[in-house]
């Protein structure tokens, strides 16, 4: 059962037998979302939260294609999810006839899903089902995890089989790559010993390897400042003495100064995408020696193509690397980096994310809201957030407590992910309360799932950061299109409902925050309330993510730009002429 207790299933003519099989299976319950995309995203979050496989079922044709965005989210974030799809019967399939379609809703789905899954297969022999299921489960969790897709024609679903007599999948033994890391570890130690301004970058690979305990030991052992990627912004509590903050194109000014002025970058479990490095990536930490640990050799191979010099590439999963390092390195003489820490502390004090002037504003400010939310939430709370500005504000300003977890779709960044993901997380955690932070544009993408929340009376607390449009897009239009807000606001063509009225129609308790002075009391009221709740946080249309990097500038040179001399005074590495 792979740890699966819930399957998210949307019925259709080609999936009814699959759903009936779930119903007949002891210990597994099917949940009916309103849309296949939502089901895929719920299964994705289910897997992220449990660390096991998530599962979703769809039907033929549009049912399958509706899954696709959710499949992409799982694929790009390396999440093990099994997607099972009902297909038209084999005798109704077009085969090699050259026609577009024969069976009702027939769609050749395997070629569609192959590029965004680790394995995609159609079952054409009922006796192969055990083999294919076991193979799919193994591949979903092995190496760099990811989703798998199994297409089951309707007539195959109705065949009689004897499960105990079916062939099993026996995976090939994989070579032990960890034991040969001796040279790499020795080189890594030499680079560490000679560093004066080191930075430790931590990524999602640590969670995938279940290496949280090992990384905490490594952090303490090295004493390095830590900048997490958005995927693991919660890896340390924000008040940890080595925690700096999130970095990258929408990171904090102080963390970006730290990364860009480092003389050693040690990246573990992060693929260092362009959100982290900026563009062009050759400007990333250009004064630093760089060590990158990644399980995927393709990720390691990309840097040369794009011109980023990496001094040491280590092909290993995060857990294996950390355990091997601990085994092979008995003692290490660490450099004195106290002055470096003092400089980082100075940057943090000088360039706070939530500035004092924000608190003096009468109308609700998103940074003030995020700070207040972080103060009111408790240890072990689970937060699900959508993409866009609400995600950036959370990543910049939220102060994590120990054992808090935040989840989001950080690579595919699919609008509308947070609400169905909150549903999946809520079921995964036994209907524990979930904090859902979303935007008005994102909520509209899967607003129908409010009915799923109410159907199951899930204690999901939705904080809707409502700016009546797509603020992240408007920022881009500010930069490049002279503030012509086409298709990014109501005046530019968008339409939004009264979200409070909509939520009430579904049966939600509701509240609205429009003033800074009311933020704390309303957050407390929402958290103390039983059952589902939607709180509309009305922030107006003018707020932007501040700071952020304009395309073409190095990550240390964020907008709003500092006075040039002030900027130069903050640079240890020679500034670039832009």
JOKA-V391747 format. One record per residue. N is the residue number from 0. BURIAL is + if it has 16 or more other ideal C-beta (glycine too) atoms within 10 Angstrom, else -. Layout:
n = {N N}
burial = {BURIAL BURIAL}
This chain:
n = {0 1 2 3 4 5 6 7 8 9 10 11 12 13 14 15 16 17 18 19 20 21 22 23 24 25 26 27 28 29 30 31 32 33 34 35 36 37 38 39 40 41 42 43 44 45 46 47 48 49 50 51 52 53 54 55 56 57 58 59 60 61 62 63 64 65 66 67 68 69 70 71 72 73 74 75 76 77 78 79 80 81 82 83 84 85 86 87 88 89 90 91 92 93 94 95 96 97 98 99 100 101 102 103 104 105 106 107 108 109 110 111 112 113 114 115 116 117 118 119 120 121 122 123 124 125 126 127 128 129 130 131 132 133 134 135 136 137 138 139 140 141 142 143 144 145 146 147 148 149 150 151 152 153 154 155 156 157 158 159 160 161 162 163 164 165 166 167 168 169 170 171 172 173 174 175 176 177 178 179 180 181 182 183 184 185 186 187 188 189 190 191 192 193 194 195 196 197 198 199 200 201 202 203 204 205 206 207 208 209 210 211 212 213 214 215 216 217 218 219 220 221 222 223 224 225 226 227 228 229 230 231 232 233 234 235 236 237 238 239 240 241 242 243 244 245 246 247 248 249 250 251 252 253 254 255 256 257 258 259 260 261 262 263 264 265 266 267 268 269 270 271 272 273 274 275 276 277 278 279 280 281 282 283 284 285 286 287 288 289 290 291 292 293 294 295 296 297 298 299 300 301 302 303 304 305 306 307 308 309 310 311 312 313 314 315 316 317 318 319 320 321 322 323 324 325 326 327 328 329 330 331 332 333 334 335 336 337 338 339 340 341 342 343 344 345 346 347 348 349 350 351 352 353 354 355 356 357 358 359 360 361 362 363 364 365 366 367 368 369 370 371 372 373 374 375 376 377 378 379 380 381 382 383 384 385 386 387 388 389 390 391 392 393 394 395 396 397 398 399 400 401 402 403 404 405 406 407 408 409 410 411 412 413 414 415 416 417 418 419 420 421 422 423 424 425 426 427 428 429 430 431 432 433 434 435 436 437 438 439 440 441 442 443 444 445 446 447 448 449 450 451 452 453 454 455 456 457 458 459 460 461 462 463 464 465 466 467 468 469 470 471 472 473 474 475 476 477 478 479 480 481 482 483 484 485 486 487 488 489 490 491 492 493 494 495 496 497 498 499 500 501 502 503 504 505 506 507 508 509 510 511 512 513 514 515 516 517 518 519 520 521 522 523 524 525 526 527 528 529 530 531 532 533 534 535 536 537 538 539 540 541 542 543 544 545 546 547 548 549 550 551 552 553 554 555 556 557 558 559 560 561 562 563 564 565 566 567 568 569 570 571 572 573 574 575 576 577}
burial = {- - - + - + + + + + + + - + + - - + + - - + - - - - - - - + + - + + + + + + + + + + + + + + + + + + - + + + + + + + + + + - + + + + + + + + + + + + + + + + + + + + + + + + + + + + - + + - - - - - - - - - + - + + + - + + - + + - - + + + + + + + + - - + - + + + + + + + + + + + + + + - - + + + + + + + + + + + - + + - - - - - - - - - - - - - - - - - - - - - - - + - - + + - - + - - + + - - + - + + + + + + + + + + + + + - + - - + + - - + + - - + + + + + + + + + + + + + + + - + - - - + + + + + + + + + + + + + + + + + + + + + + + + + + + + + + + + - + + + + + - + - + + + + - + + + + + + + + - - - + + - + + - - - - + - + - + + + + + + + + + + + + + + - - - - - - - - - + - + - - + + - + + - - + + - - + - + + - - - + - - - - - + + + + + + + + + + + - - + - - - + + + + + + + + + + + + + + + + + + + + + - - + + + + + + + + + + + + + + + + + + + + + + + + + - - - - + + + + + + + + + + + + + + + - + + - + + + + + - + + + + + + + + + + + + + + + + + + - + - - - - - - - + - - + + - - - - + - - - - + + - + + - - + - + + + + + + + - + - - + + - + + - - + + - - - - + + + + + + + + - - - + + + + + + + + - - + + + + + + + - - + - - - - - - - + - - + - - - - -}
